[in-house]
Amino acid sequence: MKDVVIQAVSANRHNYTKLAMVQFDTAAGQENITYFDDVLSFSSALSSNPPNSKNAASSSQTSDVLSVVSCFLAASGRPLESSMVVLLVNRWPAANADLTSSEYDTITNNNVKIFPISSANSYVQQIPIATASAKIFTTLAANSNAHFVLGDYGKPLVQVFQYLMGTAYLDSLTVTRSFADRTKAAQKQIGKLRVPHSETESYVNFTITISVGLNGWGNFNYTNTNGIEVIFYRSQANQKTVKFEPGSLQGTNFYYATVQLKESSTYQVIYQSSLIDGSVAMVRVWTTSALYHYGSYATLEDPMGGNTLDKVDEYQGAALRMKLMNDCYTSHAGYAVFTDCTGAVSSKYDSSQTIPIDYIFADEGSFPHYPIVPFFCDSKPKSTMDCVPGTESKYDIQFVAGEFIVNRSFQCRPGVGQINPNCTNVDSNGNYYCNRDQLPYMRGPTGQIPDCLGHGHVEYDFAFAEAYICVCDNGYSGDSCQIKN
């Protein structure tokens, strides 16, 4: 695996990339994470200090891998944005071990992907140990848009690692869904995929990765995919079905396939299988990354995004700021869709948005910023039946602009502070709005977003107002689109 990671990083490393390594579950106790600025030093460290079973902690001890994850998340001065973390594990943490909600915020909101990887033999050996559990690995992978990978030791796991380095390390995530199949439904709606525009090709290439976990893993023949299919549906006459034949990656719970989809088209993504009850599936769809990007969440008090949110909550909302490191993108409108852990799009305001060219603004480096209007999420969506336990508060945002597409995620936490006493009215879709006794009318739990009365939509006006404003539909005008022309 060392050769795989060095080859991938050497061929595709950017000057902002940091590298790190650490050994855990050793008799000497947890080591400090060592960081590297260059590939050569990183490679030398891996070669000179390989894992040694003689240095392993007692077999009676549970894994301390979660403390390593916590240290990585807490390290000061280290870039977390879009990090990829691979955990090679052969024992499980304590059965009740978990990260804090703040740590999950850091992982999900910063697009950190954490891939626990283990041999099937280790998994079987750990199952009888009542004091240990692998559930946390499923929770970690689901909250970080990653995979919990199991497979035969040797070539099968190395092959999976190669695929992960070619997708999660290099590509943009476009669609993500993790679910626990409690109903044995034949089909699951994963969500919609808006294929980006292409100036040169009629079709855009996508890669699908799937991992499946089952209760009683030791008795499961994981070379049989039980008829897993992913369907990209536009109409009855226009759909593509990707079949994962038995042995997609033999000896693992990981499946991989590619598909070409029509540029500038929208597909409904459907997962279909006949897996047994209780299975957990993680489905990811990737495409080549068009450019480097940076995402953060702005506060209501500073919509420009100078002060960013560490936590997204029900009262602040999720105001994503997408910064694309290419000044050509000021000529492309942006599109954003928010989905909850079930893949559903909320009926609330701003769960689906268009950012017109007129409202894109540039920073001092001339890089475009796409200001997405706050979406006031629910920390506990109405239905979480198929969600992986521990992911009920996770939301995903599919963002598309020109030839660029990416998925960003966040954890929605309960509101912090107080609801404005003048804004306690709630409409049938769950939107808070204020007393309409003076213009402009306002909405949101704290009353800081203009209320367009359903006759327009909100945009962030950087050029003139430096504030959120109503952009009225045809036939309406006024600060709150209250005038019918």
Buried (B, 14 or more C-beta within 10 A) or exposed (E): BEEBBBEBBEEEBEEEBBBBBBBBBBEEEBBEBBBBEEBEEBBEBBEEEEEEEEEBBEEEBBBBBBBBBBBBBEBEEEEBEBBBBBBBBBBBBBBEBBBEEBBBBBBBBBBBBBBBBBBBBBBEBBBEBEEBBBBBBBBBBBBBBBBBBBBBBEEBBEBBBBBBBBBBBBBBBBBBBBBBBEEEEEEBBBBBBBBBBBEEEEEBEBBBBBBBBBEEBEEBEBBEBBBBBBBBBBEEEEEBEBEBEEEBBEBBBBBBBEBBBBBEBEBBBBBBBEBEEEBBBBBBBBBBBBBEBBBBBBBBEEBBBEEBBEBBBBBBBBBBBBBBEBEEBBEBBBBBBBBBBBBBEBEBBBBBBEBEEEBBBBEEEEBBBBBBBBBBBBBEBEEBEBBBEBBBBBBBBBBBBBBBBBBBBBBBBEBEEEBBEEBEEEEEEEBBBBBBEEEBBBBBBBBBBBBBBEBBBBBBBBEEEEEBBBBBEEEBBBBBBBEEE
